[in-house]
Amino acid sequence: MTLEFVWRLLAAFACGVAIGIERQMRQRTAGLRTITLVASGACLFVSLGMLLGTGVTQIAAYVVSGVGFLGGGVIMRDQGSIQGINTAATLWCAAAVGVLCGTGFYGPAIAGTLVVLASNTVLREVSRAINSAPMKNADMVREYQLQIVCRTEDEVHIRAVLSNAMHSAPLQFQSLTSRDCEGEPPRLEVTAKCRSHPKDQARLEQIASRLSMEIGVSSVSWSANEAELTPE
């Protein structure tokens, strides 16, 4: 029994090292030591259940819960984006590999280790290739702001041109406001806000070029916010 326990612990240690080296090379929050400790610890808990003859399934469930708290510690929110989810998932999988080693299922444990490594290496490159592809097929939306400075007497005409252009283009018209500009002669700034897919940005540039040709317009500019995923 002692020898079998040692083999199981060594197997969990080796699988943890294999997964942890990949994480350490990428300088992740949970690196070589953390991943190895999670796999080895999961193996120890399950092995304890087998040595005492208690329910291994129940102990494995406790291991999953404990690793869940550990994984939550590596997930961070940074300027609206979530960081560390992949590291937390790797910790979770490392615990599963440790449980398999602790119960003596070496083949499934090795297979699980290979799957984790493939997910963090091969699929990483696939994800990068997808992310670098054109965004025309992605469900994304970007907010644009178009500003036109014109003569006060041309306000009605400019607003009409903007409204017609926005409704005829693939743009989601949000608002249209006007405010007086300081200085002489009297000028007015008309601001239009809209939302659209980034692939339709060229249409907004066409509208800006069209407005810049109006006689009463002195300046035209537009800006865009960061693209966001559309809600499902």
Steps between C-alpha positions, in 0.01 A plus 500: 500500500785739587675436169176552308444826685848620404445415135172690496655803663795493259261476205303800627826690555624422146170602339495819707855583395414444132204737519680748727805538275278628217332748737836613643646560154212740432552674836147432620375571853478129578828355377707186546484474879132591532380256234720221638374560853138494386545168315697346784260629765198362316678164479577505873140572598362223281770259612407572860143399425618176344733424792218555750244321287267802489306637204750610234229672297406721793861598562547577131198732519663685790820530297308661213339749739835591657667551164207721403594745776864484394405568138294801603815654646677512163209659312538877480304782341715752314334803336185315408669179385529174692847355544604160634204285400723266299740466794209418732375237255851352484506474880164323489625252240821443695290404801306255283826345381614467862174327595544253215855423615382461857245240398754310290368591156837584347392476136213748533727728706763508226230554239360788707846654527547485123158658443584788736835558329339489156233747612761745629734470201334383178164663565676821602633538147158415355342768719757757388435414136126547550549829686731635229248421226281783360227610740222495239361174635532592869200621698646836591377857522680833530369840601587794274471875548482733201549874558421772244563871549281711272331839469205555732260550211601162351408296809170370365659399169795322665275312742281389211801379300630312803167338577452383143857370476477312829170332420617393154828356630553185712534722809292489817409864554524588871475878542536834323580816697603860430683762703629850435871555444688797639645765272403693191332449263234299688553128456321187609632153582273211402586166660362168382551175693449160343595135542611260231710196422869596452487369142258783412737772616574599141136604463544753782804644325291541185239693695770724650645568154155579366434752778840667462395604148207704631556874456408598856715232666837610639619173655403134524651241734408160638626269771437142609496313829640151555305224327283289730335163464129528435287354781341165428 
